[in-house]
Amino acid sequence: MEYDDWQPVYDDVCAAFGYEQAADRRARDVLAAHAEPFDMARLDCTGQTVAIAGGAPTLADEREVAAAADRVFAASTAVDVLADAGIEVDLMVTDLDKNPETARRLTAQGTPVAVHAHGDNIAAIREHVPTYDTTHVLATTQAAPTGPVVDHGGFTDGDRAAFLADHCGAAALRFPGWAFDDHTVTEEKRRKLAWAARLLRWLETRRGEAFGVLDGRRAAIDAVT
């Protein structure tokens, strides 16, 4: 996905949550100052099945889905759960809000990490990204891309991983560790999960693929227009 396709949806997300786009741009520019261009060919998934691992508690029981995939793109703490099972990831997707030390470890060992900038994580970017091996950092934004910072769609770490896999040519996507109806999370997180579902519904429509993670809920998902 290119930014021209994503931008109208980004406007809707900002309106829904009251986000200031100027703050996103400031965060993007801070990240750009610490990043370098990333070779997207390293994440080429052409013809491959990619597991998009989410951080829900169900991941512990669905690890075999990730193990069976050709590639694994994992959101935040999902990396740690999979590592405990001996499953390596091909990309970590994070906005640095939970386990920045895992991102540091991965970049040190040469595993790509997609670090996302948004208006609320400028301090985390300044604290952590300079400690990473930025050769292995893919800098992302939800605002307009600039310099080494790209935007291929997505809002939460999980659905952003799916959009990245789509951009990199994935033939099929699988979704271990996802729970849209997790009532243990905050109200804001529930709203974000609802948007993640909307965005995945949009993505599957664009791809002509039915994501199993959406089975039983498609009719209740508000379409992205």
C-alpha positions in Angstrom: 0.0 0.0 0.0 1.1 3.5 -0.8 0.4 6.6 1.2 -2.1 8.0 -1.2 -4.3 5.0 -0.5 -3.8 5.1 3.2 -4.1 8.9 3.8 -7.9 9.1 3.8 -8.1 6.3 6.3 -5.5 7.9 8.4 -7.6 11.0 8.5 -10.6 9.0 9.7 -8.4 7.3 12.5 -7.2 10.7 13.7 -10.7 12.0 13.8 -12.0 9.0 15.7 -9.4 9.2 18.4 -8.7 12.9 18.4 -5.1 12.5 17.4 -3.2 15.6 16.2 -1.5 14.9 12.9 1.1 17.6 13.7 2.2 15.5 16.6 2.6 12.4 14.4 4.7 14.4 12.0 6.9 15.6 14.9 7.4 12.0 16.0 8.1 11.0 12.4 10.8 13.6 12.1 12.5 12.6 15.3 12.6 9.0 14.1 13.9 10.1 10.7 16.9 11.8 12.5 17.9 8.5 14.0 17.1 6.2 11.1 18.6 5.2 7.8 17.1 3.8 4.6 16.0 0.2 4.9 16.2 -2.3 2.0 12.7 -3.6 1.8 13.9 -6.5 -0.3 15.1 -8.0 2.9 11.4 -8.6 3.7 10.4 -10.0 0.3 7.6 -12.4 0.9 6.6 -13.2 -2.7 4.7 -16.5 -2.8 5.1 -17.1 0.9 2.7 -17.6 3.8 3.3 -15.0 6.5 2.1 -15.4 10.1 1.1 -12.1 11.6 1.6 -12.9 15.3 -0.5 -10.8 17.8 0.1 -10.4 21.4 -3.2 -11.9 22.8 -2.9 -14.7 25.4 -4.1 -17.2 22.8 -0.7 -17.0 21.0 0.7 -19.6 23.5 -1.8 -22.1 22.1 -1.4 -21.1 18.5 2.4 -21.1 18.2 2.3 -23.9 15.7 0.6 -21.6 13.2 3.6 -19.3 13.4 6.0 -22.3 13.3 4.4 -23.6 10.1 4.6 -20.3 8.2 7.3 -19.3 5.8 7.8 -16.0 7.5 6.8 -14.5 10.9 6.0 -10.8 11.4 5.3 -10.3 15.1 3.8 -7.5 17.0 5.6 -6.3 20.1 5.5 -8.9 23.0 4.5 -11.7 20.6 8.2 -11.8 19.8 9.0 -12.9 23.4 6.2 -15.5 23.5 7.5 -17.1 20.3 11.1 -16.9 21.4 10.2 -18.9 24.5 9.0 -21.6 22.2 12.1 -21.5 20.1 10.4 -19.7 17.1 12.3 -16.9 15.5 10.7 -14.0 13.9 11.6 -12.3 10.6 10.3 -8.9 11.7 9.2 -7.3 14.9 6.7 -4.5 14.7 6.6 -2.1 17.6 5.9 1.4 18.8 8.3 0.9 21.7 5.5 0.9 24.4 6.2 -2.5 25.9 9.5 -4.3 25.3 12.1 -2.0 23.7 14.8 -4.3 25.0 13.6 -7.0 22.7 13.9 -4.7 19.8 17.4 -3.9 20.9 18.3 -7.6 21.1 16.9 -8.3 17.6 18.7 -5.5 15.9 21.9 -6.5 17.6 21.6 -10.0 16.0 20.6 -8.7 12.6 16.8 -9.2 12.7 14.7 -6.4 11.3 12.5 -4.3 13.6 9.9 -1.9 12.3 9.9 1.0 14.7 6.8 3.1 14.5 6.5 6.8 15.3 3.4 8.5 16.5 2.6 11.5 18.6 2.8 9.8 21.9 6.1 8.1 21.7 8.7 10.8 20.9 10.4 10.3 24.3 10.7 6.5 23.7 12.1 7.1 20.2 14.8 9.4 21.6 15.6 7.0 24.4 15.7 3.7 22.6 16.4 4.0 18.9 19.9 5.5 19.3 20.8 2.3 21.2 19.7 0.0 18.3 21.7 -1.1 15.3 19.8 1.1 12.8 21.0 -1.0 9.9 18.2 -3.3 10.9 15.6 -0.7 11.8 12.7 -0.1 9.4 11.3 3.3 10.4 7.5 3.7 9.9 4.9 6.4 10.4 1.2 6.7 10.1 1.6 10.2 8.6 3.2 11.1 5.2 6.5 9.3 4.7 9.7 11.3 4.6 13.4 10.5 4.1 14.0 7.0 5.5 10.6 6.8 7.2 8.0 4.8 5.3 4.2 4.4 5.5 2.6 1.3 4.0 -0.6 1.4 6.1 -1.8 0.2 9.4 -2.7 1.6 12.8 -1.9 -0.9 15.6 1.3 -3.0 15.7 -0.6 -6.1 14.6 -2.5 -4.8 11.6 0.5 -2.7 10.6 2.5 -6.0 10.4 -0.2 -7.3 8.1 0.0 -4.3 5.8 3.8 -4.6 5.7 3.5 -8.3 4.8 1.0 -7.4 2.1 3.3 -4.7 0.7 6.2 -7.2 0.7 4.3 -9.6 -1.5 2.9 -12.2 0.9 0.8 -14.8 -0.8 -1.3 -15.7 2.3 -1.6 -14.3 5.8 -2.3 -16.2 9.0 -3.1 -14.7 12.4 -2.1 -16.5 15.5 -2.5 -14.7 18.8 -5.3 -12.3 18.0 -8.3 -11.6 20.2 -10.7 -8.8 19.2 -13.0 -9.4 22.2 -10.5 -9.2 25.0 -12.4 -7.6 27.8 -9.4 -7.4 30.1 -8.0 -4.5 28.1 -8.8 -0.8 28.5 -11.7 0.9 26.6 -9.2 2.7 24.4 -7.5 -0.6 23.6 -10.9 -2.1 22.7 -11.5 0.8 20.3 -8.1 0.2 18.7 -8.8 -3.5 18.3 -12.1 -2.6 16.6 -10.2 -0.4 14.2 -7.6 -3.2 13.6 -10.5 -5.4 12.6 -11.8 -2.8 10.3 -8.4 -2.4 8.7 -7.9 -6.1 8.3 -11.3 -6.4 6.6 -10.3 -3.6 4.2 -7.0 -5.4 3.6 -8.5 -8.8 2.9 -10.9 -7.1 0.5 -8.1 -5.5 -1.4 -6.2 -8.8 -1.5 -9.2 -11.0 -2.4 -8.3 -13.2 0.6 -10.5 -14.2 3.5 -8.6 -13.9 6.8 -9.7 -16.6 9.2 -9.3 -14.3 12.1 -12.3 -12.4 10.9 -14.6 -15.4 10.4 -17.9 -14.9 12.3 -17.5 -11.1 12.6 -17.4 -9.7 9.0 -21.0 -8.7 9.0 -20.6 -6.6 12.1 -17.5 -4.7 10.9 -18.0 -1.2 9.7 -16.5 -0.9 6.2 -13.6 1.4 5.6 -14.5 3.8 2.8 
